[in-house]
Structure formats: structure tokens, C-alpha cells
Amino acid sequence: MCGAATLTAEQRMDQGMQRRATQVAEHLVVRCAGARESTMTDRFDSAKRSEIMSRVRGRDTKPEIFVRRALFKAGFRYRLHVADLPGRPDIVLPRYRIIVRVNGCLWHGHSCRRGRRPATNEEFWQAKIDGNVRRDAQVAAALRMAGWRVWTVWGCQLKRSTELLVRKLEMSRTRQRAASRSRSTEVAR
């Protein structure tokens, strides 16, 4: 071990305190400049942050594309963002009457580590996320009333949920094919 590379606990604590003091000073400069009224430092000013957030989209996200690729690879064909269904679902499998919603944990209020609400501007985020959760429940109920099965894939469980979805669809496909074969043999008699 190199003596210069190892730091004592006291030196690490001093560095941490210096880093924190710098963050607080940056925060005060930003706050005093009137650029932003917040309890958290941000790397960007409000105009740049607004530009970044405006680019966050609700379709063709990486998790959604991951699910679509897995479904396509397994031989399932689907439609995307069908306008005549409530909520314009992410993925629609018409043959199986299944709707797949790919939800981000933060935006849709999932009860996982990734779903924790931001500590700043709490009232705004509370109203926004609660509204999303309420709308999701209404849309899912409307889809179920219309005879659709609704499958939700959460961002934190993406791989596991997608694998489970594909397995269930494969079982459903096998049952449909077996039923189809038995109907065709009855007609042939």
C-alpha cells in the first residue's frame, strides 16, 4: 500500500466537510443571485433545467424499447400507443387482449427505492405523482371494463417482469394453439 494514497479517517472527514462547505457556498450564491429558490444545488440554471426536462418523453423510452424487443424476439406482434384505447397504452397485444404499460417508478408512484418523491418542491411533486397514480388506476379500470388484461412493467423490475410477461404469453399462445387444433379435429370428423 502506498502511504500517499491512504487517508486517515480524520483526513477523509476533513475532505468531506470541505466538499459540503463548497456545496453550501454554491447554493447560497445561486439563491442570492435569484436564479432559483431551492434547498438543493443544481448544476444547471432554471432555463437549462427546463430545456432538459422538456426533452423527457413518454414514449419510446429505453425501458419500453427493452420490453418491445423481448416481445418481438419471442414472436409476439403488437401495436404501439393505440389512440382509440383509454390512456393510449404503451404496448397492445390485440390477439391476446393484453395491454402492457411500462411505468417509471418515480413518475407513477411505485413503492420502491426509485419511486421516492423529490424532497424539493414537495407540494408540486405530491400533486403531480398522486394525479398520475389516480389517472393510471382510472385508465386500468376502463381497460378492464372493455375486456383487456392490463400488465404493468415497472422500471425497477424491468428484466424480471418482462421475462415473466413473455412466459405467460407463451403459455397463452400454447393454450390457444391447442384449442385451435382441437376445434379443427372436431370439424374434420
C-alpha positions as CSV (number, residue, x, y, z in Angstrom):
1,M,0.0,0.0,0.0
2,C,1.2,3.4,-0.8
3,G,1.3,5.8,2.1
4,A,0.2,8.8,0.0
5,A,-2.9,7.0,-1.4
6,T,-4.3,6.1,2.0
7,L,-6.0,8.7,4.1
8,T,-6.8,8.6,7.7
9,A,-10.4,8.8,8.9
10,E,-9.8,12.4,10.1
11,Q,-8.4,13.4,6.7
12,R,-11.4,11.9,4.9
13,M,-13.8,13.7,7.2
14,D,-12.0,17.0,6.6
15,Q,-12.3,16.4,2.8
16,G,-16.0,15.6,3.2
17,M,-16.6,18.7,5.3
18,Q,-14.7,20.9,2.7
19,R,-16.8,19.4,-0.1
20,R,-20.0,20.1,1.9
21,A,-19.0,23.7,2.7
22,T,-18.3,24.2,-1.0
23,Q,-21.8,22.9,-1.9
24,V,-23.4,25.2,0.7
25,A,-21.5,28.2,-0.6
26,E,-22.5,27.3,-4.2
27,H,-26.1,27.0,-3.1
28,L,-26.0,30.4,-1.4
29,V,-24.6,32.0,-4.5
30,V,-27.3,30.5,-6.7
31,R,-30.0,31.5,-4.2
32,C,-28.7,35.0,-3.7
33,A,-28.4,35.5,-7.5
34,G,-32.2,34.9,-7.7
35,A,-31.7,32.2,-10.3
36,R,-33.6,29.7,-8.3
37,E,-35.3,29.4,-4.9
38,S,-34.4,25.9,-3.8
39,T,-32.9,24.0,-0.9
40,M,-30.8,21.8,-3.3
41,T,-28.0,22.8,-5.5
42,D,-28.4,22.2,-9.2
43,R,-25.7,22.1,-11.8
44,F,-27.9,24.0,-14.3
45,D,-29.8,27.3,-14.1
46,S,-33.6,27.2,-14.4
47,A,-33.6,27.8,-18.2
48,K,-31.2,24.9,-18.9
49,R,-33.1,22.6,-16.4
50,S,-36.4,23.5,-18.1
51,E,-34.8,22.6,-21.5
52,I,-33.6,19.3,-20.2
53,M,-36.9,18.4,-18.6
54,S,-38.8,19.3,-21.8
55,R,-37.0,16.5,-23.6
56,V,-38.2,13.9,-21.2
57,R,-40.7,11.9,-23.3
58,G,-43.4,9.4,-22.5
59,R,-42.9,7.1,-25.5
60,D,-40.0,5.2,-27.0
61,T,-38.2,5.2,-23.7
62,K,-35.3,2.7,-23.1
63,P,-37.4,0.5,-20.8
64,E,-40.3,0.4,-23.3
65,I,-37.9,-0.5,-26.1
66,F,-36.4,-3.3,-23.9
67,V,-39.9,-4.8,-23.4
68,R,-40.8,-4.4,-27.1
69,R,-37.6,-6.1,-28.2
70,A,-38.2,-9.0,-25.9
71,L,-41.8,-9.5,-27.1
72,F,-40.7,-9.3,-30.8
73,K,-37.8,-11.7,-30.3
74,A,-40.3,-14.2,-28.7
75,G,-42.5,-13.9,-31.8
76,F,-45.2,-11.6,-30.4
77,R,-46.6,-8.8,-32.6
78,Y,-48.1,-5.7,-31.1
79,R,-49.3,-2.2,-31.7
80,L,-47.9,0.9,-30.1
81,H,-49.8,3.8,-28.4
82,V,-53.2,2.9,-29.7
83,A,-55.2,6.2,-29.8
84,D,-58.7,4.6,-29.5
85,L,-57.9,2.9,-26.2
86,P,-58.1,4.7,-22.9
87,G,-54.8,6.2,-21.9
88,R,-53.0,5.4,-25.2
89,P,-51.3,2.3,-23.7
90,D,-47.6,1.7,-24.5
91,I,-47.9,-1.8,-26.0
92,V,-51.1,-3.5,-27.1
93,L,-51.3,-7.2,-28.0
94,P,-54.7,-7.4,-29.7
95,R,-54.6,-11.2,-30.3
96,Y,-54.2,-11.9,-26.6
97,R,-56.3,-8.8,-25.4
98,I,-53.4,-7.7,-23.3
99,I,-52.2,-4.2,-22.6
100,V,-48.6,-3.6,-21.4
101,R,-47.8,-0.4,-19.5
102,V,-44.1,0.4,-19.0
103,N,-44.0,2.7,-16.0
104,G,-41.2,4.7,-14.5
105,C,-41.1,4.2,-10.7
106,L,-40.8,7.9,-9.9
107,W,-43.5,9.2,-12.3
108,H,-46.1,6.6,-11.4
109,G,-45.6,6.4,-7.7
110,H,-44.1,2.9,-7.3
111,S,-43.3,1.9,-3.7
112,C,-39.7,1.1,-4.3
113,R,-36.4,2.9,-3.8
114,R,-36.6,4.5,-7.2
115,G,-40.1,5.7,-6.5
116,R,-39.1,8.1,-3.7
117,R,-40.5,11.5,-4.2
118,P,-38.2,14.5,-4.6
119,A,-37.5,16.4,-1.4
120,T,-37.7,19.8,-3.1
121,N,-40.9,21.4,-4.1
122,E,-42.9,18.7,-2.3
123,E,-46.3,20.1,-2.9
124,F,-45.8,20.1,-6.7
125,W,-44.5,16.6,-6.8
126,Q,-47.1,15.3,-4.4
127,A,-49.9,16.6,-6.6
128,K,-48.2,15.5,-9.8
129,I,-47.4,12.0,-8.8
130,D,-50.8,11.5,-7.0
131,G,-52.5,12.7,-10.1
132,N,-50.6,10.2,-12.2
133,V,-51.4,7.3,-9.9
134,R,-55.1,8.3,-9.9
135,R,-55.2,8.5,-13.7
136,D,-53.4,5.2,-14.0
137,A,-56.0,3.5,-11.8
138,Q,-58.9,5.0,-13.8
139,V,-57.3,4.0,-17.1
140,A,-56.6,0.5,-15.9
141,A,-60.2,0.1,-14.7
142,A,-61.6,1.4,-18.1
143,L,-59.4,-1.1,-20.0
144,R,-60.5,-4.0,-17.8
145,M,-64.1,-3.0,-18.3
146,A,-63.5,-3.1,-22.0
147,G,-62.2,-6.7,-21.7
148,W,-58.5,-6.1,-21.7
149,R,-56.0,-7.6,-19.3
150,V,-53.5,-4.9,-18.0
151,W,-49.9,-5.8,-17.3
152,T,-47.7,-3.2,-15.7
153,V,-43.9,-3.4,-16.0
154,W,-42.1,-1.2,-13.5
155,G,-38.7,0.2,-14.2
156,C,-37.1,-1.3,-11.1
157,Q,-38.3,-4.8,-12.1
158,L,-37.8,-4.4,-15.9
159,K,-35.9,-7.6,-16.7
160,R,-37.8,-9.9,-14.3
161,S,-41.3,-8.6,-15.3
162,T,-40.5,-8.8,-19.0
163,E,-39.3,-12.4,-18.7
164,L,-42.5,-13.3,-16.7
165,L,-44.7,-11.5,-19.3
166,V,-43.1,-13.4,-22.2
167,R,-43.5,-16.7,-20.3
168,K,-47.2,-16.0,-19.6
169,L,-47.8,-15.0,-23.2
170,E,-46.1,-18.2,-24.5
171,M,-48.3,-20.3,-22.2
172,S,-51.4,-18.4,-23.5
173,R,-50.2,-18.9,-27.1
174,T,-49.8,-22.7,-26.4
175,R,-53.3,-22.9,-25.0
176,Q,-54.7,-21.0,-28.0
177,R,-53.0,-23.3,-30.4
178,A,-54.1,-26.4,-28.6
179,A,-57.7,-25.2,-28.5
180,S,-57.5,-24.3,-32.2
181,R,-56.2,-27.8,-33.1
182,S,-58.9,-29.5,-31.1
183,R,-61.6,-27.4,-32.9
184,S,-60.1,-28.3,-36.3
185,T,-60.1,-32.0,-35.5
186,E,-63.7,-31.8,-34.4
187,V,-64.7,-30.1,-37.6
188,A,-62.8,-32.7,-39.7
189,R,-64.8,-35.6,-38.2
